[in-house]
Amino acid sequence: MPYFDAASSAPLHPVARQALLAALDEGWADPTRLYREGRRARLLLDAARETAAEAVGCRPDELVFTPSGTRALHDGIAGALAGRRRIGRHLVVSAVEHSAVLHAGAALEAAGGTVTEVPVGRTGRIAPADWAAALRPDTALAALQSANHEVGTRQPVAEAAAACREAGVPLLVDAAQSLGWGPVEEGWSLLTASAHKWGGPPGVGLLAVRKGTRFALPGPADERENGRAPGYPDIPAVVAAAASLRAVRAEAAAEDARLRVLVDHVRERVAQLVPDVEVVGDPVHRLPHLVTFSCLYVDGETLLHALDRAGFSVSSGSSCTSSTLEPSHVLRAMGVLSEGNVRVSLPRGTTAAEVDAFLTALPGIVAGVREQLGAPTGASAAVSPAGEELVVDSLGKRCPIPVIELAKVIGDVPVGGLVTVLSDDEAARLDIPAWCGMRGHEYVGERAAERGVAYTVRRRA
């Protein structure tokens, strides 16, 4: 049963399992104690720190272990902002950062600070000029991911770091998705990562703070982990995390080349096998193991359940899930289709046969979901005329129904005619313009309606 969601959490690496079991017997004592058990635990902790620091590209005394990658992000941002509070309270982030970064930004704004979100293009990548323009004299910190967890796009970290260096602003890099594939480009001041993303155990994050970076973590001081992470870490888990990071780095070049071929195959074949599909993310500047695509006229949650029943574990950034009625902030920032969104992220060891099995099953599954939802087959939906304009009432209907109903009636108006969709679904604001771009129609715009929003489309062909 293929597991294709390594971007969420990679399977435990065999080296991590071995190291974890060995360290459970040796690393259980308090590493601050002077007796033999404590000294043994301290040696394990120090060795793990040196291994992780070598992979990160920093000094061992610049790196601490945290209970998670999210905790590392929150502490890194809070500590850097507090350390530079005399400079200002302005934070710069990209619009596609991990939610942990955006939550930290919201907390800063609630406390009276300001946040600038740098926009991205349709591939999910910032423009270095936009990044440089966002930096101000009162900017205390800038935060940029090395690669996006939803679409795999790599960011121009070196260019962003150069702009930060010129402006005298420290740069925090969220390297959770990329660290297992190689070191981050130089120029960063703070770096965070999470072990379960590269095949280490969950519950281990890391935070590196370069010497010379002003840092003052708010809250009570603690003598452990240089005062940057209260309490001593889970030593067996930390040992396993460091050992697996070293192991995956040793395998990275070969796995990068092998998985990149498989992902290129998926990118090419999905568009050939499934009608009305948009493959998103940067085709060149990307992680080797991740591909994301969106299918028109498909409910994302239904599609994921259908794929699961067929034996494929994938994830989605679609708005059509039970957990949220809003599109992914990443897809929204990119301005791409959100409905029927599927993220395939291949773990190390994935075979070509497993990928081919997925590609064989996908077209029929998508077709089945479209049929279940009543996707366009030539029939017309109920409309009410408004002069030369057709109005489709999709109020109370969720993604992808508004787009499905629009697609059913667009042929009922002459070329140049208008169709207006009434919808109170937040995803429609993203998906209707994206549909227009895919189908060659003109998106006229939106306006407030008595209920919901009116989205107007002009037929072009």
NUGUFI-601135 format. One line per field, with one value per residue (C-alpha): x, y, z; residue in one letter. Coordinates in Angstrom, 3 decimals, always signed. Example, Ala and Ser with C-alpha at 12.3 -4.5 7.8 and 13.67 -1.06 7.14 Angstrom:
u <- (+12.300 | +13.670);
v <- (-4.500 | -1.060);
w <- (+7.800 | +7.140);
rest <- (a | s);
END
This chain:
u <- (+0.000 | +2.044 | +2.515 | +2.887 | +2.787 | +6.431 | +6.110 | +3.812 | +5.916 | +8.499 | +8.582 | +11.084 | +14.480 | +16.066 | +19.077 | +16.756 | +15.111 | +18.451 | +19.811 | +16.616 | +16.597 | +20.277 | +19.931 | +16.949 | +19.335 | +22.139 | +20.569 | +17.860 | +19.715 | +19.929 | +22.835 | +23.654 | +24.627 | +28.210 | +27.749 | +28.465 | +24.902 | +24.632 | +28.031 | +27.021 | +23.815 | +25.763 | +28.178 | +25.254 | +23.648 | +26.899 | +27.602 | +24.097 | +24.500 | +27.798 | +26.266 | +23.253 | +25.400 | +27.626 | +24.546 | +23.148 | +26.478 | +26.876 | +28.845 | +27.546 | +27.113 | +24.853 | +22.303 | +19.693 | +17.027 | +13.364 | +10.205 | +9.086 | +9.737 | +6.794 | +8.309 | +11.612 | +9.887 | +7.944 | +11.008 | +13.272 | +10.927 | +10.127 | +13.784 | +14.985 | +12.186 | +12.900 | +16.626 | +16.097 | +13.162 | +15.090 | +15.357 | +11.636 | +8.728 | +8.394 | +8.499 | +8.860 | +7.607 | +6.583 | +2.878 | +3.424 | +5.227 | +4.250 | +1.226 | +3.464 | +5.249 | +1.984 | +0.604 | +3.725 | +3.156 | -0.459 | +0.691 | +3.139 | +0.386 | -1.912 | +0.839 | +1.190 | +3.840 | +3.567 | +4.002 | +4.664 | +3.792 | +5.835 | +3.708 | +4.645 | +4.043 | +1.974 | +4.857 | +4.985 | +8.354 | +9.116 | +10.848 | +14.106 | +13.345 | +10.007 | +11.756 | +14.364 | +11.662 | +9.806 | +12.772 | +12.580 | +14.744 | +12.474 | +12.517 | +13.589 | +13.492 | +12.740 | +11.572 | +11.679 | +11.218 | +13.842 | +11.148 | +7.373 | +5.703 | +2.588 | +3.934 | +7.675 | +8.883 | +12.349 | +12.866 | +15.846 | +17.402 | +20.817 | +19.318 | +17.000 | +19.905 | +21.993 | +19.194 | +18.836 | +22.559 | +22.613 | +19.697 | +21.217 | +18.268 | +18.710 | +17.129 | +15.386 | +15.138 | +12.566 | +14.437 | +11.999 | +11.298 | +14.762 | +17.338 | +17.285 | +18.200 | +21.174 | +22.457 | +20.733 | +22.512 | +24.699 | +23.643 | +21.022 | +21.126 | +18.636 | +17.508 | +14.820 | +13.931 | +11.907 | +13.201 | +10.064 | +10.345 | +13.565 | +12.789 | +13.710 | +11.307 | +8.539 | +8.959 | +12.418 | +13.021 | +16.192 | +16.962 | +20.292 | +21.208 | +24.433 | +26.901 | +26.451 | +22.683 | +20.821 | +18.535 | +16.607 | +13.955 | +11.037 | +9.936 | +11.742 | +15.402 | +16.623 | +20.199 | +19.759 | +20.222 | +21.904 | +18.690 | +16.919 | +14.859 | +13.667 | +14.428 | +16.759 | +15.648 | +14.479 | +17.982 | +17.106 | +14.912 | +17.575 | +20.209 | +17.916 | +17.158 | +20.833 | +21.792 | +19.011 | +19.886 | +23.434 | +22.139 | +19.668 | +22.280 | +24.576 | +21.782 | +20.502 | +22.284 | +21.233 | +17.649 | +17.343 | +18.237 | +15.975 | +12.879 | +13.177 | +12.709 | +9.586 | +8.131 | +8.844 | +6.943 | +3.969 | +4.003 | +3.917 | +1.482 | -1.139 | -1.815 | -2.070 | -4.231 | -6.685 | -8.602 | -8.775 | -5.805 | -3.411 | +0.038 | +1.221 | +4.564 | +7.839 | +8.837 | +12.553 | +13.225 | +11.609 | +12.150 | +12.913 | +10.184 | +7.048 | +4.396 | +1.017 | -1.880 | -5.494 | -8.410 | -11.372 | -14.868 | -13.579 | -14.213 | -10.787 | -11.929 | -13.926 | -10.946 | -8.546 | -10.922 | -11.274 | -7.498 | -7.134 | -9.625 | -7.542 | -4.455 | -2.744 | -2.002 | -1.784 | -2.690 | -4.391 | -4.300 | -7.855 | -10.553 | -12.900 | -12.012 | -13.905 | -11.286 | -11.665 | -13.904 | -11.160 | -8.566 | -4.967 | -3.224 | -0.415 | -2.698 | -4.521 | -1.271 | -0.244 | -3.618 | -4.002 | -6.906 | -7.618 | -10.405 | -9.481 | -5.964 | -3.620 | -0.087 | +2.079 | +5.342 | +7.421 | +9.411 | +12.854 | +12.675 | +9.523 | +9.557 | +8.568 | +6.006 | +4.253 | +4.121 | +2.795 | +0.103 | -0.979 | -1.092 | -3.102 | -5.698 | -5.971 | -7.960 | -10.771 | -10.963 | -11.159 | -13.795 | -15.827 | -15.740 | -16.704 | -19.651 | -20.706 | -20.664 | -22.453 | -19.565 | -20.373 | -21.780 | -23.625 | -26.704 | -27.634 | -28.042 | -31.043 | -30.403 | -32.386 | -32.014 | -30.930 | -30.973 | -28.190 | -26.607 | -27.177 | -27.147 | -26.264 | -27.418 | -24.809 | -25.480 | -25.052 | -23.097 | -19.460 | -16.433 | -16.419 | -20.163 | -20.054 | -17.444 | -19.304 | -22.500 | -20.616 | -19.078 | -22.498 | -24.034 | -21.159 | -22.213 | -25.724 | -24.537 | -23.126 | -19.452 | -19.011 | -21.993 | -21.823 | -22.444 | -22.589 | -22.226 | -23.648 | -21.649 | -20.916 | -18.098 | -14.706 | -13.028 | -15.015 | -12.930 | -9.900 | -11.346 | -13.557 | -10.685 | -8.461 | -11.142 | -11.328 | -7.589 | -7.703 | -10.703 | -9.797 | -12.636 | -12.393 | -12.833 | -14.591 | -14.492 | -16.515 | -18.961 | -20.865 | -24.340 | -27.303 | -26.047 | -22.520 | -20.485 | -21.298 | -18.518 | -18.873 | -17.329 | -17.357 | -17.428 | -14.524 | -14.816);
v <- (+0.000 | +2.992 | +5.875 | +9.106 | +11.755 | +12.100 | +15.896 | +15.540 | +12.940 | +10.601 | +6.948 | +6.256 | +5.633 | +2.254 | +4.079 | +6.149 | +2.998 | +1.390 | +4.513 | +5.048 | +1.520 | +1.710 | +5.123 | +4.025 | +1.870 | +4.441 | +7.902 | +7.871 | +9.757 | +13.499 | +14.733 | +17.493 | +15.018 | +14.039 | +10.327 | +7.787 | +7.489 | +11.252 | +11.506 | +8.784 | +10.607 | +13.844 | +12.201 | +10.977 | +14.425 | +16.174 | +13.713 | +14.182 | +17.946 | +17.774 | +15.533 | +17.785 | +20.935 | +19.470 | +18.793 | +22.265 | +23.986 | +25.694 | +25.331 | +22.818 | +25.574 | +27.449 | +24.620 | +23.502 | +20.804 | +21.666 | +19.548 | +20.195 | +22.188 | +24.429 | +25.150 | +25.950 | +28.438 | +30.104 | +30.356 | +31.479 | +34.263 | +35.348 | +35.334 | +37.299 | +39.867 | +40.318 | +40.585 | +43.398 | +45.163 | +48.451 | +48.284 | +47.890 | +45.467 | +44.744 | +41.196 | +40.253 | +36.855 | +35.299 | +34.741 | +30.958 | +30.375 | +27.521 | +28.326 | +28.392 | +31.442 | +33.145 | +32.457 | +34.041 | +37.039 | +37.308 | +37.275 | +40.092 | +42.163 | +41.546 | +42.923 | +46.095 | +45.039 | +44.930 | +42.181 | +42.432 | +39.407 | +39.311 | +37.980 | +35.042 | +34.266 | +31.391 | +28.977 | +29.917 | +31.672 | +35.174 | +37.780 | +38.856 | +42.492 | +42.294 | +40.774 | +43.540 | +46.206 | +44.852 | +45.397 | +48.617 | +50.429 | +49.083 | +45.476 | +43.262 | +39.933 | +38.323 | +34.702 | +32.626 | +28.898 | +27.095 | +25.058 | +24.972 | +22.015 | +22.053 | +22.527 | +21.863 | +25.201 | +26.215 | +29.845 | +32.012 | +31.917 | +33.217 | +36.312 | +36.949 | +36.556 | +39.045 | +41.603 | +41.035 | +41.372 | +44.681 | +45.950 | +44.672 | +42.339 | +38.767 | +36.047 | +33.012 | +30.070 | +27.334 | +24.346 | +21.655 | +20.328 | +20.668 | +19.890 | +16.164 | +16.870 | +19.115 | +22.186 | +25.545 | +28.248 | +30.528 | +33.888 | +32.890 | +33.992 | +31.514 | +28.128 | +25.679 | +22.116 | +19.109 | +15.540 | +13.724 | +15.420 | +13.545 | +10.180 | +10.899 | +10.398 | +12.929 | +15.301 | +16.611 | +20.020 | +22.032 | +25.712 | +27.173 | +30.757 | +32.124 | +33.789 | +37.529 | +37.327 | +39.236 | +36.758 | +36.968 | +34.293 | +35.679 | +33.851 | +32.357 | +31.586 | +27.997 | +26.821 | +23.963 | +24.200 | +27.600 | +28.982 | +28.549 | +25.423 | +24.753 | +21.318 | +18.772 | +17.099 | +13.555 | +12.169 | +8.855 | +10.700 | +13.366 | +10.690 | +8.978 | +12.291 | +13.160 | +9.671 | +9.579 | +13.067 | +11.928 | +8.765 | +10.522 | +13.091 | +10.265 | +8.904 | +12.279 | +12.601 | +9.166 | +9.497 | +13.008 | +11.777 | +8.712 | +10.389 | +13.425 | +11.122 | +9.611 | +13.031 | +14.305 | +11.258 | +12.095 | +15.758 | +14.764 | +11.832 | +13.337 | +16.118 | +13.542 | +11.007 | +13.242 | +16.020 | +19.482 | +19.190 | +21.937 | +20.899 | +23.576 | +24.622 | +25.564 | +22.934 | +23.658 | +25.175 | +22.413 | +19.552 | +16.262 | +14.151 | +16.324 | +17.130 | +18.823 | +19.034 | +20.199 | +18.583 | +20.613 | +19.539 | +17.353 | +17.429 | +17.126 | +15.152 | +12.688 | +12.238 | +11.566 | +9.016 | +7.286 | +7.142 | +5.802 | +3.017 | +2.196 | +1.922 | +5.290 | +7.644 | +11.224 | +14.647 | +17.807 | +21.571 | +21.794 | +23.748 | +20.783 | +19.008 | +18.563 | +20.472 | +23.773 | +25.520 | +27.897 | +27.216 | +26.620 | +29.945 | +28.679 | +27.987 | +31.263 | +33.236 | +31.522 | +32.208 | +28.614 | +26.196 | +24.790 | +22.270 | +18.616 | +19.365 | +16.384 | +16.445 | +13.431 | +13.348 | +10.235 | +8.754 | +7.354 | +3.911 | +4.547 | +2.366 | +3.099 | +0.287 | +2.045 | +5.312 | +3.565 | +1.857 | +5.282 | +6.734 | +3.754 | +4.128 | +7.934 | +8.617 | +6.239 | +7.537 | +11.162 | +10.275 | +8.484 | +11.462 | +13.840 | +11.631 | +11.461 | +15.278 | +15.833 | +17.390 | +18.921 | +16.459 | +18.895 | +19.390 | +22.838 | +23.864 | +25.926 | +29.581 | +32.797 | +35.402 | +38.922 | +40.845 | +39.382 | +37.848 | +34.386 | +34.125 | +30.857 | +30.609 | +28.505 | +29.951 | +27.376 | +25.040 | +24.169 | +23.594 | +22.349 | +22.780 | +26.533 | +25.861 | +22.791 | +24.804 | +27.601 | +25.090 | +23.597 | +26.909 | +28.746 | +27.224 | +28.670 | +32.232 | +33.598 | +34.428 | +37.691 | +36.938 | +37.029 | +34.444 | +35.503 | +32.967 | +33.767 | +31.976 | +32.205 | +29.649 | +31.225 | +28.856 | +30.357 | +33.539 | +31.481 | +28.731 | +30.711 | +32.934 | +29.850 | +28.022 | +30.977 | +30.823 | +27.085 | +27.264 | +30.475 | +32.677 | +36.210 | +36.717 | +40.085 | +40.440 | +40.169 | +42.349 | +42.109 | +40.616 | +40.627 | +37.252 | +36.112 | +37.368 | +37.685 | +36.432 | +37.437 | +35.595 | +36.527 | +33.696 | +33.959 | +30.787);
w <- (+0.000 | -1.232 | +1.200 | -0.773 | +1.972 | +2.990 | +3.075 | +6.077 | +7.829 | +6.344 | +7.429 | +10.190 | +8.649 | +9.585 | +11.030 | +13.221 | +14.536 | +15.362 | +17.042 | +19.005 | +20.421 | +21.349 | +22.984 | +25.074 | +27.083 | +27.281 | +27.196 | +29.854 | +32.610 | +33.306 | +31.130 | +33.625 | +36.374 | +37.080 | +37.781 | +35.045 | +33.730 | +33.417 | +31.724 | +29.275 | +28.425 | +27.994 | +25.589 | +23.472 | +23.480 | +22.560 | +19.751 | +18.343 | +18.477 | +16.595 | +13.933 | +13.449 | +13.433 | +10.719 | +8.554 | +9.190 | +8.628 | +11.996 | +15.214 | +17.781 | +20.372 | +17.925 | +17.771 | +20.289 | +20.145 | +20.619 | +21.067 | +17.458 | +14.330 | +15.179 | +18.584 | +16.913 | +14.596 | +17.388 | +19.633 | +16.810 | +15.754 | +19.316 | +20.361 | +17.330 | +17.660 | +21.361 | +20.750 | +18.233 | +19.882 | +19.915 | +16.118 | +15.619 | +15.590 | +11.895 | +10.512 | +6.836 | +5.628 | +2.342 | +1.703 | +1.519 | +4.809 | +7.120 | +9.254 | +12.353 | +10.927 | +10.005 | +13.501 | +14.998 | +12.741 | +13.875 | +17.497 | +16.728 | +15.119 | +18.079 | +20.319 | +18.243 | +15.719 | +11.931 | +9.350 | +5.609 | +3.479 | +0.281 | -2.605 | -4.805 | -8.458 | -9.806 | -9.175 | -5.490 | -5.659 | -4.399 | -6.543 | -4.835 | -5.722 | -3.895 | -0.887 | -0.775 | -1.125 | +1.910 | +4.249 | +6.272 | +8.834 | +11.591 | +10.324 | +13.204 | +11.364 | +8.004 | +7.708 | +4.518 | +3.972 | +1.925 | +0.140 | +0.329 | +1.988 | -0.219 | -3.740 | -3.372 | -4.769 | -3.595 | -2.637 | -3.700 | -0.228 | -1.310 | -2.967 | -0.021 | +2.390 | +0.403 | +0.574 | +4.316 | +4.838 | +2.956 | +5.067 | +8.318 | +8.977 | +10.277 | +8.147 | +9.646 | +7.260 | +7.793 | +6.366 | +7.493 | +4.000 | +2.487 | +5.178 | +4.487 | +0.865 | +1.533 | +3.380 | +3.079 | +1.104 | +3.192 | +4.579 | +7.144 | +10.767 | +12.225 | +10.921 | +12.001 | +11.017 | +12.138 | +12.329 | +11.222 | +7.817 | +6.971 | +8.591 | +12.189 | +15.081 | +15.729 | +18.649 | +17.718 | +16.192 | +15.938 | +16.148 | +15.075 | +15.955 | +14.485 | +16.807 | +16.683 | +16.110 | +18.788 | +20.510 | +23.772 | +24.179 | +26.207 | +29.316 | +32.318 | +31.771 | +31.900 | +32.207 | +29.736 | +25.949 | +26.282 | +27.735 | +24.389 | +25.136 | +28.698 | +30.119 | +28.580 | +25.361 | +24.725 | +24.287 | +22.576 | +20.072 | +19.509 | +18.895 | +16.391 | +14.675 | +14.246 | +13.096 | +10.509 | +9.249 | +8.596 | +6.886 | +4.580 | +3.633 | +2.575 | +0.373 | -0.824 | -4.160 | -5.389 | -4.117 | -5.539 | -9.008 | -8.781 | -7.299 | -9.565 | -12.568 | -10.980 | -10.141 | -13.663 | -14.918 | -12.683 | -13.765 | -17.416 | -17.268 | -14.951 | -17.447 | -20.259 | -18.428 | -16.581 | -18.382 | -16.815 | -14.477 | -13.398 | -12.148 | -9.728 | -8.286 | -9.947 | -12.544 | -12.094 | -8.666 | -6.613 | -4.218 | -5.968 | -4.388 | -4.430 | -7.038 | -6.575 | -9.007 | -8.934 | -10.754 | -11.946 | -10.837 | -8.007 | -4.273 | -2.665 | +0.368 | -1.732 | -4.044 | -1.169 | +0.367 | -2.997 | -3.431 | +0.095 | -0.646 | -3.712 | -1.502 | -2.037 | +0.853 | -0.405 | +1.004 | -0.208 | +0.113 | -1.171 | +0.617 | +0.207 | +3.435 | +6.639 | +8.607 | +6.743 | +4.249 | +3.163 | +0.468 | +1.429 | +2.009 | -0.225 | -3.187 | -2.584 | -2.632 | -5.869 | -7.480 | -8.700 | -8.667 | -5.205 | -5.885 | -6.229 | -5.018 | -4.548 | -3.152 | -3.910 | -1.941 | -2.433 | +0.451 | -0.129 | -1.673 | -3.730 | -6.839 | -10.413 | -10.176 | -7.281 | -9.204 | -12.301 | -10.225 | -8.950 | -12.460 | -13.674 | -10.920 | -10.904 | -14.122 | -13.209 | -9.651 | -10.793 | -13.387 | -10.719 | -8.377 | -11.189 | -12.108 | -8.471 | -8.237 | -11.544 | -13.446 | -16.891 | -19.402 | -21.679 | -19.491 | -18.225 | -14.606 | -13.472 | -14.260 | -14.099 | -16.866 | -15.981 | -19.243 | -21.413 | -18.365 | -16.949 | -13.166 | -11.468 | -7.860 | -6.036 | -2.583 | +0.134 | -2.158 | -1.500 | -3.686 | -6.414 | -7.107 | -8.016 | -10.705 | -11.933 | -12.344 | -14.115 | -16.533 | -17.303 | -18.404 | -20.088 | -23.403 | -23.005 | -23.597 | -26.870 | -27.234 | -25.354 | -23.113 | -19.313 | -16.628 | -12.976 | -10.206 | -6.777 | -4.114 | -0.398 | -0.613 | +0.076 | -2.398 | -5.288 | -5.055 | -6.020 | -8.180 | -10.580 | -11.836 | -12.031 | -14.053 | -16.451 | -16.976 | -17.681 | -20.043 | -21.913 | -20.627 | -19.200 | -15.486 | -15.267 | -11.491 | -8.318 | -6.458 | -3.226 | -3.537 | -1.187 | -0.063 | -0.745 | -3.689 | -7.380 | -9.680 | -13.357 | -16.311 | -20.011 | -22.518 | -24.959 | -27.021);
rest <- (m | p | y | f | d | a | a | s | s | a | p | l | h | p | v | a | r | q | a | l | l | a | a | l | d | e | g | w | a | d | p | t | r | l | y | r | e | g | r | r | a | r | l | l | l | d | a | a | r | e | t | a | a | e | a | v | g | c | r | p | d | e | l | v | f | t | p | s | g | t | r | a | l | h | d | g | i | a | g | a | l | a | g | r | r | r | i | g | r | h | l | v | v | s | a | v | e | h | s | a | v | l | h | a | g | a | a | l | e | a | a | g | g | t | v | t | e | v | p | v | g | r | t | g | r | i | a | p | a | d | w | a | a | a | l | r | p | d | t | a | l | a | a | l | q | s | a | n | h | e | v | g | t | r | q | p | v | a | e | a | a | a | a | c | r | e | a | g | v | p | l | l | v | d | a | a | q | s | l | g | w | g | p | v | e | e | g | w | s | l | l | t | a | s | a | h | k | w | g | g | p | p | g | v | g | l | l | a | v | r | k | g | t | r | f | a | l | p | g | p | a | d | e | r | e | n | g | r | a | p | g | y | p | d | i | p | a | v | v | a | a | a | a | s | l | r | a | v | r | a | e | a | a | a | e | d | a | r | l | r | v | l | v | d | h | v | r | e | r | v | a | q | l | v | p | d | v | e | v | v | g | d | p | v | h | r | l | p | h | l | v | t | f | s | c | l | y | v | d | g | e | t | l | l | h | a | l | d | r | a | g | f | s | v | s | s | g | s | s | c | t | s | s | t | l | e | p | s | h | v | l | r | a | m | g | v | l | s | e | g | n | v | r | v | s | l | p | r | g | t | t | a | a | e | v | d | a | f | l | t | a | l | p | g | i | v | a | g | v | r | e | q | l | g | a | p | t | g | a | s | a | a | v | s | p | a | g | e | e | l | v | v | d | s | l | g | k | r | c | p | i | p | v | i | e | l | a | k | v | i | g | d | v | p | v | g | g | l | v | t | v | l | s | d | d | e | a | a | r | l | d | i | p | a | w | c | g | m | r | g | h | e | y | v | g | e | r | a | a | e | r | g | v | a | y | t | v | r | r | r | a);
END
